[in-house]
């Protein structure tokens, strides 16, 4: 592999991170009594100098990137961003030990939203904004974002293709990855701006509205309040965020065509989106009924409000909270756990297995049963009106198998390290799916601060693997082995 060109592109990623640190530093400067100015300033200098080094001393080759190099750039850029992203936290100190600072950075960039902070409200505004910025950049994808700034359509397409899964691009098969990445970015920015405007109309302050909009659209769930969205006690804001989270869980390419190109009927033609929205609605109904019949709520309106918000939050892997769901009845908890496994659509900022793969796997099972009963029939699998090859169905099965295997392995590690069964299993599900909150000691109103250092480390590994959707990490390991 051409390590010079790889380091050049990773340098671009670090310059992007440094620029966001500067923006956060400026916010700190204009906030009275904000003591995060120098931590952000020092971090931006170190990150910027490290990023500019390969740009000065490494001559950029005008070669076409191969898949191996593109994949290495993607994994390397994410890893570098997470490592340097911890510097503002580390320099600030307080709750941020080395492990805690790295955990918060990884959680932000991977849009997991799991936190080690016990007193989020006390965090200075500059660091608050940096914390949310990591999530917003991570939502669209670090490489997708900086690839828009470089020349060479072929290399931009290679990088976007390495970061954005083939499942996400399937509805737009035949189009270059670069075009789909552009659509995602435009839709992402537009959705963030619309959500910000909606939150402002509910009476939320500009800083809270901006950070909550960025967090909702990135489906991260970081909030500038320790009690999350419950701190605002604002039903109108919850409605805005509920719609924003669900929108962020839909393929951005389809949203682009539906709302930016003015063809909303395309939204309802997508089988994947219809299944996703139907399952979300069904989950809301089941949880609402369960909360009423179990006696947790006396009024249907209150039960529906909290059920809708929490189902939207978990099924899109956002992790915002208005209630402590660990106190909810077992059926509601089970529904939320299932929501945190499958989650939103590919091509969105949502994590998890993705509804696209679940549909492919379900249709693959159905075809196998049909062929076993009637071997002579021709059974073709179609999703969204497009015929799917056997290789795509096998890819879905392979991904789901790897995903669940990782859940089981890391859940076993959590339990072996001393966590109870509920906490151990749901923490594993929450980390690999980039959900954030689980149940037990890591519930919606709790955090990961009290986990042992070893489990924070394994949690970071899970978050990283989950955000990159497993295979880029496996591809890199295989490439490194072949080069040794």
N, C-alpha and C positions, 0 to 999 in steps of 0.2 A: 504493500500500500504506500501511497505517496504521503508521508507524514508531514511534509512541508505544507502541502495544500490543506491538509486536515487541521494543522495548527493555525493556519491563516483564517479559516472559517470559524474556528472556536474563538479566536481573537475577536472577530466581529460580534459574536454572541456576548462576550464579556464587555465590549464597549457599549452594547445595548443595555446591559445590566448596570454599568457605571452611569449611563445617562439617566436611568430611572432613579438611581441613588441621588444624583444631583437634584432632580425634581423634588424628591423627598426632603433633601437638605434645604432647598429653598422654602418649602412649606414650613419646615422647622424654624427657619430664620424669621419668617413673618408671623410666627406664633409666639406670643409673649411667654417667657419662662420655659420654653422648650429646650431641654438639655440634651437633645439627640443631634444637635447641629454637627458637633465635632466627630462623633462616631460615624455619622453618615458621610461627612466630608473625607475623613481618613479612609473609609471603606471605598468611596468612589475613586480616590486617587490610586489606591493599591490595585483595584479592579481595572481601572482605566489604563494604568501603566502596563499591567500584565497583558491586557488585551491588545494594546498598541504595539507591543514588542514584536510579535510575529509579523505584523503589517509593515514594520520598518525593516526588520532584518531578514525576513523571509520573502523572497521574490515570488509573487503569485504566478503559478503556472497557468497558462491558458489552455489547459487540457480538459477534456470532457471527463467529468466525474463518473466513476464506475459505481455500481451498487454498493460494493464493499466500503468504498471511501465515503459515500453518502451516508451509509448506515453508521459508520464510525464517527462522522461529524455530528450526527443526530445524538447518539449516546454521549459522546464527549462534551458536546455543548450543554446538554442537560446536566451532566455531572459537574461541569465547571461552574455553571450558573448556581447550582445548589451549594457548592463549596464556598464560592465567593459571596453568595447571597447571605451567608451566615455572618459575615464580618460586621455589618452594622449592629446586629444583636450582640455579638461577642464583645465589641468595643464598648457597648453600652453597659454590659454587666448585669447586675442585680440577679434576676432569675436565670439569666442566660449563661450557663456554663458552656463549655465547648460542645458537649453532646446536645444540650437543650437548644443552643443556637443553631446547630446543624439540623436538628429535628424540625424546628420551626421553619427553617428555610426550605427543606425538602418538602414539608407538608404544604407550604405555600406554592412552590413551583409546580408540584404535582396536583395541585388543587384538591388536596385531601381535606384540609381544614382541621386536622387534629392538632391540638395545641398543648403546650406544656405550661402556659401562663395561668397563674392563679389569680392575678390581678390585672386583667386586660385594661380596665378603665384607667389605671395609673400609668400606662405606657404613653410616652410623649406622642404628639400628633405626627411628627416627622416619621417616627418608627412605625406608627399605625399605618401611615400611607405606604411606607416601604413594604410592610407586611402584606397589605392588600395588593400592591403592585406586583409582587411575586406571583400572586394567584392570577391576576388578570393576564399577565404575560404567559403564564403556564397554561391558561385556559385555551388560548388560540394556538399555542405551540411556539417555543423559543425559535426554532429553526424556520418555521413558516413565517414568523414575523420578520426576522432579519434577512431571510432570502428575498424579501420584497425590495431590499435596499441594494442588492448586488446586481451586476450586469451578467448577461449570458442566460438566455431563456432555457437552454438545455440543462445547465447546472441548477438553475432555480427549480426546474421541473423534477430533477433527480432528487434534490434535497426535500422538496415537498412530498414526493412520492415515498421517500424513506421514512418520513415522520407521520404522514397521514395514511392510515391503513387502507388496503385495497377494498375492504368491506364498505368503508365510508365513501369511497369514490364510485362504487358500483352503479348507483343510479345515474351516473354521468360517464359510463364506460365509453371510451373512444375519445374523450376530451383529455388534454394534457393535465397533469397534476397541478401545474402552475395556475391554470384557470380556476380550478376548484378551490385552490388555496386563496386566490384573490377574492372569490365569492365569499368564502368563510370569513375573511378579514373584514370585508365591507359590512357583512351582516352582523358580525360581532360588535363592531364599533357602533353601528346603527342601533342595535338592541340595547347596548349599554347606555347610549344617549337617551333613548326613549324611556328606559327604566329610571334613569336619573330624573328626567322630567316628571314622570309619574310620582316618584317619591317626594319630589319637591312640592307637588300639588297637594300631597297629604299633610304638609306642614313640617316635614323633616328638614333639618338644617342642611346647608350645602355640603359640608364635609361628610356628614353621616349619609346623606343621599348618594353622594358620589361613591363612597367606599362600599356601601351596601349594594349599589347597582353593579359595580365592578365585581364584587364577590358573588352576587347572584348569577350574573351572566357567565362567569367563569366556573359556575357550580362548585365553588370552593367552600363557602360558608364561614370564612373568617368574618368577624364582626368587631367593631370598635367598642362594643359593650360586652361586659362579662356575662351578662344574662342573655346574650344573643338578641334576637328580634323581640323576645318577651319584654326586654327593658323598655321598649317604646310604648307598649300597650296601645298600639295604633292599628285597629282593624283594617283601615283603608290601605295602610302601607303593607299589611300582610296580604291583601288581595293583589296589590301590584306585584309584590315579590312572588306570589304563587304563580301568576301568569308568566312572569319573567323566567322563573326557574323551569317551568314546563316548556317554554319557548326555547330555552337554552339546551333542553334535552332532545330537541328535534334537529335533524340533519340541516346544517346551515345552508347547504347548497339548494335544498328545496325551499327553505325560507326565503332565500335570495330571489328565486324565481317567483314565489308566491306573492311577496310583499314589495320587494324593491323593483322587480320587473312588472308588477301589477297583474299577476296571473294567480290569484288566490285559489282558484279551482284546482290547481295542480297539487295543493296541499292535501285535498281530500281524495285524490287519485292514488296516493301512496298507501299501499297495504301496510307497510311498516309503521307509518305514522298512525294509521287507524288502529292497528293492534296496540301500539304504545298508549294512545289516549284512552282506548277502551279499558285496558288493564289498569291505568291510573284511576279512571272513574270507578271501576269495580272495586279497587282497593279502598278508595275513599268511602264508598257505600258500606263495605264490610266493616271498616274500622269505626265509622259513625254509628252503625247499628250496634256493634259490640260495646262501644263506650256507653251507649244509652242503656242497653239491657244489663250491663254489669253494674250500673249505678254510679259510674264515675262522673256522669254529667246529668243534670236535671233538665236542661233545656237543649232541644234539638239544634238550635242555631249555634250554640257554643260548641257542641260536639262536632258539628259539620265544619265549623270554622277551623278548629284545631286539627281535625282529621285531614281536611283538605291541605292545610299548610304542611303538616308533617309528612304526608304521603308524597306531596310534590317535592319536598325537600330531600327525602331519602331516595325516592325513585329516580331523581336526577343527580344523586350523589352530592347535593349541595351541603347539607348538614346544618342549615339554620334551624333554630329551635324556638318554639313558643311555649312548649310544655316539657316537663321531665317524663319522657316516654318510658323510662324504666319502671314507672309506677302504673303504667297501663296494663290492662288484662292480657293474659297469654296469647289469645287469638290476635289481638292488635299487634303485639310484639312480633308474632310469627309472620304476619302480613308485611310488616316493615322490613324484617330480615329478608324475605323473598324479594321485596322491592330493591333492597340494596345489593342483591346478587345480579339480577338481570339489568335493571336500570334503563337508561335512555337509548337513543338511536346513535348509530355510527355517524360520524361527521358532525357531531355536536360536541359540547365541552363536557358531557357526562362521562363518567367512568363505568366500571362494571363490565359484565359479559357483553352487553348490548343486545337490544331486542332483535336486531337484524340476524345475528348468529343464532339466537333462540328460535326464530322462525325457520331458518334454514335447517337446523337440527330437528325441529318438530316435523317438518315436511320430509326430511330424510328418513325418520323413523316410520312415518306413515307410508312412504313408498316401500320401505322394506317389508312392512306387514302386508301390504297389497300384493307385492310380488311373491311373497311366500304362499299366499292363498291362491293367487292367479298368476302363475309364472309367465304366461304368454301375453299379458297386457303391456302396453307401452305407457309407462308412468314417467311423465316429465315434470320436473320441479320448476315452478315459476314463482318469482317474488316481484311485486310491483310490475307485473306484466312482462318481465324479462326471464328468459330461460336461463337456469343456473346449471353450470357444469357439475359433474360429479366431484371434480377437484375442489370446487367451492364448498360443497356440502361437507367433504372430508376435512377441509380447513376449519370449518365451523366446529365439527366434532373434536378436532385436534386442539383447537383453542380452548373450548369448554373443558376438555379433559385436563389440560395443563393448568388452567385457571383454578379448577376445583382441587387439583392435586396440591397446588401451592397453598390454597386455603387450609387444607388438612394438615400439611407439613408444619406451617407456621402456627396453626392453632395448637398442635401437639407441643411445639416449642413453648408457646405461651403458658400452657397448662403445666408443663414440666418445670417451668421457672417459678411456679407458685400462684398463677392466676386461677380463679375459679372457672368452672366450665363455661358459664355464660359469657363472662368477660373475655376469656381466652379465645373462644370461637368467634364471637362477634367483633373483637378487635382485629382478628385476622381478616374477616370478611370486609371490615371497614377500611383497612389499610390497602389491601389489594384492589378494592373497588374504588379507592380514593373518595370514600364516603365521609370519613371523619368520625362521627359518633357511632358507637355501638350500643351495647347494653351492659348492665352491671356497673363495674367501676369506671367504665369509659362511656357512660350514657350521654344523652343530649345536653345535660346540665353539668357534666363532669368534664375531666380532661385526662391527658396522658402524663401529667407531671409526676405522679407517684410510681410509675412503672420503673422497674430496674433498668439500669443502663443497657444491659444486654438486650432487653425487649424493645427499648427505644431504637437500638441499632437494627434489630430484625424488622421492626416496624418501618424504618426508613427504607430498607431493602425492598420490602413489599410495596411500599408506596411508589418507589422508583420503577420497579418492574411493572406494576399495574398501569402507571401513566404511559409508559412506552409500549403497552400492550404486549408484553412478554417476549415476542419473537425478535425484535431488534436487539435485545440484550443477548438472546441465544445466538443470533447471527454473529454478533461481535465476538462472543466467546469462541465460536467455531472458527471465525476468521483469524483470531489470535493464535489458536491452536495450529492452524494450517501454515502460519508464518514462522512457527518455532521449530 
